[in-house]
Amino acid sequence: MILAIPFLAIGPWQIAVIVVLVLLLFGGKKIPELMRGLGSGIKEFKDASKEDDKLEEKKD
């Protein structure tokens, strides 16, 4: 288990390698579509959590 700790630290070089791999796998044109989908998913999640809060306040 002690050997797994250094693998958890992510530095700037590891981030750069991940970015290059994502660019190679998906291409420059697909990335904006993926980010748009991710953003809309986060927005829907926030809206749903706000609706739950409003429903709980009405019940009290």
Secondary structure, 3 states (H helix, E strand, C coil): CHHHHHHHCCCHHHHHHHHHHHHHHHHHHHHHHHHHHHHHHHHHHHHHHHHHHHHHHHHC
